[in-house]
Amino acid sequence: AQSVTQLDSQVPVFEEAPVELRCNYSSSVSVYLFWYVQYPNQGLQLLLKYLSGSTLVESINGFEAEFNKSQTSFHLRKPSVHISDTAEYFCAVTITGGGNKLTFGTGTQLKVEL
Amino acid sequence: DAGVTQSPTHLIKTRGQQVTLRCSPISGHKSVSWYQQVLGQGPQFIFQYYEKEERGRGNFPDRFSARQFPNYSSELNVNALLLGDSALYLCASSPGLAGGLNYNEQFFGPGTRLTVL
């Protein structure tokens, strides 16, 4: 079975500062990796995904994540955060060819302050 | 285009009661999955349905059941409610089942917040 660990439950950061949200996974088979964002009282929105190819993936709003197979990590980064980035971020994994079942981490609350 | 819709938005029940949650997938999507998100935790997989058949089940008791209708909408039923069933229940739809190296992106609805008193 696969699992996801998000070590940081909360990350406070000042606006325009860089941020990294950490995600490590465990699986005995190949996986696909995802970052989802959840704003208060809303469902989940896909931020970015790694399926294959380049290990660096980017979102349209400036976030990027890098798949590191040797370290089993998929950390999320943004060079300059905005107040509107305040939300809960979830890392998730699914095994390749295993249907759509997603296994999520416990989430990281990103709080951007002025 | 309409996204995934869920009803009701909020629900309050008492212990021992039964509840039915509803989900309408994106038009053309044939697969629906259900997740439970307890406050402060990540979503946990409950069920996946495709073409009206159960294709996956998470580690949940038999009090939890679901079905998918010919129009691909879905219902999640929970019997004999416990306080611990209080959570946000999320529905996700995707075009189909993933096979081989393919992945079908899942689109999540806004959820139904269930409170059990």
HADDOCK unambig.tbl for C-alpha pairs under 7 A between the chains (distance, minus, plus):
assign (segid A and resid 42 and name CA) (segid B and resid 110 and name CA) 5.08 0.50 0.50
assign (segid A and resid 43 and name CA) (segid B and resid 108 and name CA) 6.09 0.50 0.50
assign (segid A and resid 43 and name CA) (segid B and resid 109 and name CA) 5.64 0.50 0.50
assign (segid A and resid 43 and name CA) (segid B and resid 110 and name CA) 4.05 0.50 0.50
assign (segid A and resid 43 and name CA) (segid B and resid 111 and name CA) 5.93 0.50 0.50
assign (segid A and resid 44 and name CA) (segid B and resid 108 and name CA) 5.73 0.50 0.50
assign (segid A and resid 45 and name CA) (segid B and resid 108 and name CA) 6.94 0.50 0.50
assign (segid A and resid 90 and name CA) (segid B and resid 42 and name CA) 6.99 0.50 0.50
assign (segid A and resid 96 and name CA) (segid B and resid 101 and name CA) 5.80 0.50 0.50
assign (segid A and resid 97 and name CA) (segid B and resid 98 and name CA) 6.10 0.50 0.50
assign (segid A and resid 97 and name CA) (segid B and resid 99 and name CA) 4.93 0.50 0.50
assign (segid A and resid 97 and name CA) (segid B and resid 100 and name CA) 4.46 0.50 0.50
assign (segid A and resid 97 and name CA) (segid B and resid 101 and name CA) 5.42 0.50 0.50
assign (segid A and resid 97 and name CA) (segid B and resid 102 and name CA) 6.73 0.50 0.50
assign (segid A and resid 98 and name CA) (segid B and resid 98 and name CA) 6.92 0.50 0.50
assign (segid A and resid 99 and name CA) (segid B and resid 97 and name CA) 5.57 0.50 0.50
assign (segid A and resid 99 and name CA) (segid B and resid 98 and name CA) 4.61 0.50 0.50
assign (segid A and resid 99 and name CA) (segid B and resid 99 and name CA) 6.58 0.50 0.50
assign (segid A and resid 100 and name CA) (segid B and resid 97 and name CA) 6.67 0.50 0.50
assign (segid A and resid 100 and name CA) (segid B and resid 98 and name CA) 6.29 0.50 0.50
assign (segid A and resid 100 and name CA) (segid B and resid 104 and name CA) 6.85 0.50 0.50
assign (segid A and resid 101 and name CA) (segid B and resid 45 and name CA) 6.73 0.50 0.50
assign (segid A and resid 102 and name CA) (segid B and resid 45 and name CA) 6.85 0.50 0.50
assign (segid A and resid 103 and name CA) (segid B and resid 44 and name CA) 6.96 0.50 0.50
assign (segid A and resid 104 and name CA) (segid B and resid 42 and name CA) 5.53 0.50 0.50
assign (segid A and resid 104 and name CA) (segid B and resid 43 and name CA) 6.13 0.50 0.50
assign (segid A and resid 105 and name CA) (segid B and resid 42 and name CA) 5.56 0.50 0.50
assign (segid A and resid 106 and name CA) (segid B and resid 41 and name CA) 4.73 0.50 0.50
assign (segid A and resid 106 and name CA) (segid B and resid 42 and name CA) 4.36 0.50 0.50
assign (segid A and resid 107 and name CA) (segid B and resid 41 and name CA) 6.65 0.50 0.50
assign (segid A and resid 107 and name CA) (segid B and resid 42 and name CA) 5.89 0.50 0.50
